[in-house]
């Protein structure tokens, strides 16, 4: 796990909280609307807005205006006949088609796979109570919180390499069928799973004795490698939760996320070989800076372990200008594979409109 550098906490910090009751049947439109209002979902950029902003950042050209706007602009300059307006519309449609082709080309490899600057899914408490309506409601709250988090587009293949050895998929079709653990199964205290050797292949089992299979990794990946990865990922989650929930240190949380992101061996190999980022990497970088420029806060769900789980507390932490700059530095460090120069930082800050 990479070490964090010292980050000075802001003197003044604006923190807002929102208590959401889980009693009775909380899964109502009123409750969800309250969560959405607190998270500021109405202020979040939609997909089209993000694509237009990324197009401007990646190409340096403003996206084309709509056909109706083009007609109105043309008429404001001089009177036009019907055929002339038709020609304006046809020309504008050509520009819009070229814009969409460029955007689709950039986004072709991204597969709409979201990676969070501060991954909310690792910070929320999975509701384990008996109230089914409450569990469904918490799942929806998680989705709202994640949607309004600082996010950026991530390349699907790189994401799979980064998570690497995610393997917690049940082999059995029925998850209710409990099976006896094989004789000699060993319990992994850190990961809370059992493992057992069968010939040359080791198998992993959950508490119900059901075998798990590996995903996002090759068949040659050893069980030791998988365990090491999962232990590191668990440590990352715990550190991230501590930074936010206990220390409210957003800058270090973002920095940690980017350090782990840049620890991907294939990412490092590309950078060491001097390869420039491909189109998908460029989209990921641009999306990151766009999110930093437009994001004013980080929202997460407070730790409720040990409580009666009758309520959720949402916490919103306002981002300071210093934390936005720290996020830019963290991302640039990951992209370049080195500490960025001041003029490199200033160029990103200016082009993305940060600060």
C-alpha positions as CSV (number, residue, x, y, z in Angstrom):
1,X,0.0,0.0,0.0
2,X,1.6,3.3,-1.0
3,X,2.3,5.8,1.7
4,X,0.4,9.0,2.0
5,X,2.2,12.3,2.0
6,X,1.4,14.8,4.7
7,X,-1.6,16.9,3.9
8,X,-2.6,19.9,5.9
9,X,-6.3,20.0,6.8
10,X,-8.2,23.1,6.0
11,X,-8.7,25.5,8.9
12,X,-12.4,25.9,8.1
13,X,-14.5,23.1,6.9
14,X,-18.1,23.1,5.9
15,X,-19.8,19.8,6.8
16,X,-23.5,19.0,6.4
17,X,-25.4,16.0,7.6
18,X,-28.7,14.5,6.7
19,X,-30.4,11.8,8.9
20,X,-32.5,9.3,7.0
21,X,-34.9,7.0,9.0
22,X,-35.1,3.3,8.1
23,X,-38.1,2.6,10.4
24,X,-41.2,1.1,8.9
25,X,-41.3,1.4,5.1
26,X,-38.7,4.0,4.2
27,X,-38.7,3.2,0.5
28,X,-40.9,6.1,-0.5
29,X,-40.6,8.8,-3.1
30,X,-40.4,11.5,-0.4
31,X,-37.5,9.8,1.3
32,X,-35.6,9.4,-2.0
33,X,-36.3,13.0,-3.0
34,X,-34.8,14.1,0.3
35,X,-31.7,12.1,-0.4
36,X,-31.5,13.5,-4.0
37,X,-31.9,17.1,-2.8
38,X,-29.2,16.6,-0.2
39,X,-26.8,15.1,-2.7
40,X,-27.5,17.7,-5.2
41,X,-28.5,15.3,-8.0
42,X,-30.2,18.0,-9.9
43,X,-26.9,19.8,-10.2
44,X,-25.0,16.8,-11.5
45,X,-24.1,16.8,-15.2
46,X,-26.0,14.4,-17.3
47,X,-24.3,12.2,-19.9
48,X,-24.8,14.6,-22.8
49,X,-23.4,17.5,-20.8
50,X,-20.4,15.5,-19.8
51,X,-19.7,14.5,-23.4
52,X,-20.0,18.1,-24.6
53,X,-17.6,19.3,-21.9
54,X,-15.1,16.5,-22.6
55,X,-15.3,17.2,-26.4
56,X,-14.3,20.8,-25.7
57,X,-11.5,19.8,-23.4
58,X,-10.1,17.0,-25.7
59,X,-10.4,18.9,-29.1
60,X,-10.3,22.5,-28.1
61,X,-13.5,23.1,-30.2
62,X,-16.9,24.0,-28.8
63,X,-19.6,21.4,-29.6
64,X,-22.0,22.5,-32.4
65,X,-25.2,24.2,-31.4
66,X,-28.6,22.7,-32.2
67,X,-30.3,23.1,-35.6
68,X,-32.9,25.5,-34.2
69,X,-30.2,27.6,-32.6
70,X,-28.3,27.7,-35.8
71,X,-31.4,28.9,-37.7
72,X,-32.0,31.6,-35.1
73,X,-28.4,32.7,-35.3
74,X,-28.5,32.9,-39.1
75,X,-31.8,34.8,-39.1
76,X,-30.4,37.3,-36.6
77,X,-27.6,38.2,-39.0
78,X,-29.8,38.6,-42.1
79,X,-33.2,37.6,-43.6
80,X,-33.2,34.2,-45.2
81,X,-35.5,32.4,-47.5
82,X,-37.0,28.9,-46.8
83,X,-34.4,27.1,-49.0
84,X,-31.6,29.1,-47.4
85,X,-32.8,28.1,-43.9
86,X,-32.9,24.5,-45.1
87,X,-29.3,24.7,-46.2
88,X,-28.4,26.1,-42.7
89,X,-30.2,23.1,-41.2
90,X,-28.4,20.6,-43.4
91,X,-25.0,22.1,-42.7
92,X,-25.7,22.1,-39.0
93,X,-26.8,18.5,-39.1
94,X,-23.5,17.6,-40.8
95,X,-21.5,19.4,-38.0
96,X,-23.6,17.6,-35.3
97,X,-23.0,14.2,-37.0
98,X,-19.2,14.9,-37.1
99,X,-19.3,15.9,-33.5
100,X,-21.1,12.7,-32.5
101,X,-18.7,10.5,-34.5
102,X,-15.8,12.1,-32.7
103,X,-17.4,11.6,-29.3
104,X,-18.3,8.0,-30.0
105,X,-14.8,7.4,-31.3
106,X,-13.3,8.7,-28.0
107,X,-15.8,6.8,-25.9
108,X,-15.7,3.6,-27.8
109,X,-13.4,1.8,-25.4
110,X,-14.8,3.3,-22.2
111,X,-17.9,1.1,-22.1
112,X,-19.6,3.5,-19.6
113,X,-17.7,1.9,-16.8
114,X,-17.6,4.3,-13.8
115,X,-14.6,4.5,-11.4
116,X,-15.0,6.9,-8.5
117,X,-12.4,9.3,-7.3
118,X,-13.7,8.3,-3.8
119,X,-15.5,5.0,-4.5
120,X,-18.7,5.3,-2.6
121,X,-19.5,1.6,-2.8
122,X,-16.6,0.9,-0.5
123,X,-17.8,3.5,2.0
124,X,-21.4,2.7,2.5
125,X,-22.6,0.2,5.0
126,X,-24.5,-2.7,3.5
127,X,-27.7,-2.9,5.3
128,X,-28.0,-6.3,7.1
129,X,-31.3,-5.9,8.9
130,X,-34.5,-7.9,8.4
131,X,-36.5,-5.0,6.9
132,X,-36.6,-5.8,3.2
133,X,-38.0,-2.4,2.3
134,X,-35.2,-0.7,4.2
135,X,-32.6,-2.8,2.4
136,X,-34.1,-1.8,-1.0
137,X,-34.1,1.8,0.1
138,X,-30.5,1.7,1.2
139,X,-29.5,0.2,-2.2
140,X,-31.2,3.2,-3.9
141,X,-29.5,5.6,-1.6
142,X,-26.2,4.0,-2.4
143,X,-26.9,4.6,-6.1
144,X,-27.8,8.2,-5.6
145,X,-24.7,8.9,-3.5
146,X,-22.4,7.2,-6.1
147,X,-24.1,9.1,-8.9
148,X,-23.3,12.4,-7.3
149,X,-19.8,11.5,-6.2
150,X,-16.8,12.9,-8.0
151,X,-16.5,10.4,-10.9
152,X,-14.7,10.0,-14.2
153,X,-15.0,7.6,-17.1
154,X,-12.6,4.7,-16.8
155,X,-11.4,2.4,-19.5
156,X,-13.0,-1.0,-19.1
157,X,-9.9,-3.1,-19.7
158,X,-7.8,-0.9,-17.4
159,X,-10.4,-1.2,-14.7
160,X,-10.4,-5.0,-15.0
161,X,-6.6,-4.9,-14.7
162,X,-6.7,-2.5,-11.8
163,X,-9.2,-4.6,-9.8
164,X,-7.4,-7.6,-11.3
165,X,-8.5,-10.6,-9.3
166,X,-12.1,-10.0,-8.4
167,X,-13.4,-13.5,-7.9
168,X,-16.3,-13.6,-5.5
169,X,-18.8,-15.3,-7.8
170,X,-20.8,-18.2,-6.6
171,X,-20.5,-21.4,-8.7
172,X,-23.7,-22.9,-7.6
173,X,-27.0,-21.6,-9.1
174,X,-28.8,-21.9,-5.8
175,X,-27.3,-19.6,-3.1
176,X,-29.6,-21.1,-0.5
177,X,-28.1,-24.6,-0.7
178,X,-25.6,-24.9,2.2
179,X,-22.8,-27.5,1.5
180,X,-20.4,-29.0,3.9
181,X,-16.9,-27.6,3.8
182,X,-14.3,-30.1,2.5
183,X,-12.1,-31.8,5.1
184,X,-9.0,-29.8,5.8
185,X,-10.4,-26.4,4.7
186,X,-8.4,-23.5,6.1
187,X,-10.0,-20.2,7.3
188,X,-8.4,-17.0,6.0
189,X,-8.9,-14.7,9.0
190,X,-8.3,-11.4,7.1
191,X,-10.7,-12.2,4.2
192,X,-13.2,-14.3,6.1
193,X,-13.2,-17.1,3.6
194,X,-12.1,-20.8,3.5
195,X,-9.7,-22.2,1.1
196,X,-8.7,-25.8,0.3
197,X,-6.3,-27.6,-2.0
198,X,-7.5,-30.1,-4.6
199,X,-4.6,-31.5,-6.4
200,X,-2.8,-28.6,-8.1
201,X,-5.7,-26.3,-7.8
202,X,-6.8,-24.4,-4.7
203,X,-10.5,-23.6,-4.3
204,X,-12.1,-20.9,-2.2
205,X,-15.4,-21.3,-0.2
206,X,-17.8,-19.1,1.6
207,X,-19.3,-19.7,5.0
208,X,-22.1,-21.8,3.4
209,X,-19.6,-24.2,1.9
210,X,-20.3,-22.9,-1.6
211,X,-17.3,-22.7,-4.0
212,X,-16.3,-19.4,-5.5
213,X,-14.7,-19.0,-8.9
214,X,-12.3,-16.4,-10.1
215,X,-13.1,-13.6,-12.5
216,X,-11.1,-10.8,-14.2
217,X,-7.9,-12.9,-14.0
218,X,-6.3,-15.7,-15.9
219,X,-6.4,-19.3,-14.9
220,X,-2.7,-19.2,-14.1
221,X,-3.2,-16.6,-11.4
222,X,-2.2,-18.2,-8.1
223,X,-4.4,-18.2,-5.0
224,X,-1.7,-16.4,-3.1
225,X,-1.7,-13.6,-5.6
226,X,-5.5,-13.3,-5.3
227,X,-5.3,-13.3,-1.5
228,X,-2.6,-10.6,-1.6
229,X,-4.6,-8.5,-3.9
230,X,-7.8,-8.8,-1.8
231,X,-6.0,-8.1,1.5
232,X,-4.5,-4.9,-0.1
233,X,-7.9,-3.9,-1.4
234,X,-9.4,-4.4,2.1
235,X,-6.6,-2.3,3.6
236,X,-7.3,0.4,1.0
237,X,-11.0,0.4,1.8
238,X,-10.3,0.6,5.6
239,X,-7.8,3.4,5.1
240,X,-10.1,5.3,2.8
241,X,-13.0,5.0,5.2
242,X,-10.8,6.2,8.1
243,X,-9.6,9.2,6.1
244,X,-13.1,10.4,5.4
245,X,-15.2,9.3,8.3
246,X,-12.7,9.9,11.1
247,X,-10.4,12.6,9.7
248,X,-12.5,14.2,7.0
249,X,-9.3,14.4,5.0
250,X,-10.7,14.6,1.4
251,X,-7.4,15.5,-0.2
252,X,-5.6,12.4,1.2
253,X,-8.5,10.2,0.2
254,X,-8.3,11.3,-3.4
255,X,-4.5,11.0,-3.3
256,X,-4.7,7.5,-2.0
257,X,-7.2,6.5,-4.7
258,X,-4.9,7.9,-7.4
259,X,-1.8,6.2,-6.0
260,X,-3.6,2.8,-6.0
261,X,-4.8,3.5,-9.6
262,X,-1.3,4.3,-10.7
263,X,0.0,1.1,-9.1
264,X,-1.4,-1.0,-11.9
265,X,1.6,-2.8,-13.4
266,X,0.5,-2.3,-17.0
267,X,-0.1,1.4,-16.4
268,X,3.4,1.7,-15.0
269,X,4.8,-0.3,-17.9
270,X,3.2,2.1,-20.4
271,X,4.5,5.1,-18.6
272,X,8.1,3.7,-18.2
273,X,8.2,3.0,-21.9
274,X,7.2,6.6,-22.6
275,X,3.9,5.7,-24.3
276,X,1.4,8.6,-24.5
277,X,-2.0,8.0,-23.1
278,X,-4.4,6.4,-25.6
279,X,-7.8,7.9,-26.4
280,X,-9.5,6.1,-23.5
281,X,-6.8,7.3,-21.1
282,X,-7.3,10.8,-22.4
283,X,-11.1,10.5,-21.7
284,X,-10.4,9.2,-18.2
285,X,-8.0,12.1,-17.5
286,X,-10.3,14.7,-19.0
287,X,-13.3,13.3,-17.1
288,X,-11.4,13.4,-13.8
289,X,-10.5,17.1,-14.3
290,X,-14.1,17.9,-15.4
291,X,-15.4,16.3,-12.2
292,X,-13.0,18.2,-10.0
293,X,-13.9,21.5,-11.8
294,X,-17.7,20.9,-11.4
295,X,-17.7,19.1,-8.0
296,X,-18.2,21.2,-4.9
297,X,-18.4,18.4,-2.3
298,X,-17.9,14.8,-1.5
299,X,-20.9,12.9,-0.1
300,X,-20.7,9.6,1.8
301,X,-22.6,7.5,4.3
302,X,-21.4,7.6,7.9
303,X,-20.2,4.4,9.6
304,X,-23.1,2.9,11.5
305,X,-21.5,-0.3,12.7
306,X,-22.5,-1.2,16.2
307,X,-25.7,0.8,16.0
308,X,-29.3,-0.4,15.6
309,X,-29.3,0.4,11.9
310,X,-32.5,2.2,12.2
311,X,-31.2,5.2,10.3
312,X,-28.5,6.4,7.9
313,X,-26.5,9.5,8.2
314,X,-25.4,11.2,5.0
315,X,-22.3,13.4,5.3
316,X,-21.4,16.1,2.7
317,X,-18.0,17.7,2.9
318,X,-17.3,20.8,0.9
319,X,-14.2,20.7,-1.3
320,X,-11.8,23.6,-0.8
321,X,-9.8,25.1,-3.7
322,X,-6.6,23.6,-2.1
323,X,-8.2,20.1,-2.2
324,X,-9.1,20.6,-5.9
325,X,-5.5,21.5,-6.7
326,X,-4.3,18.5,-4.7
327,X,-6.6,16.3,-6.7
328,X,-5.1,17.6,-9.9
329,X,-1.6,17.0,-8.7
330,X,-2.5,13.4,-7.7
331,X,-4.0,12.7,-11.1
332,X,-1.1,14.2,-13.0
333,X,1.3,12.2,-10.9
334,X,-0.5,9.0,-11.8
335,X,-0.7,9.9,-15.4
336,X,2.9,11.0,-15.8
337,X,4.5,8.5,-13.5
338,X,6.4,11.4,-11.8
339,X,5.8,14.5,-9.8
340,X,4.4,17.1,-12.2
341,X,6.1,20.4,-12.8
342,X,4.4,23.7,-11.7
343,X,3.7,24.8,-15.3
344,X,2.1,21.4,-16.0
345,X,-0.2,21.8,-13.0
346,X,-1.1,25.3,-14.0
347,X,-1.9,24.3,-17.5
348,X,-4.5,21.7,-16.3
349,X,-5.9,24.0,-13.8
350,X,-6.4,26.8,-16.4
351,X,-7.8,24.5,-19.2
352,X,-10.3,22.8,-16.9
353,X,-11.3,25.9,-15.1
354,X,-10.4,24.7,-11.7
355,X,-10.1,27.1,-8.8
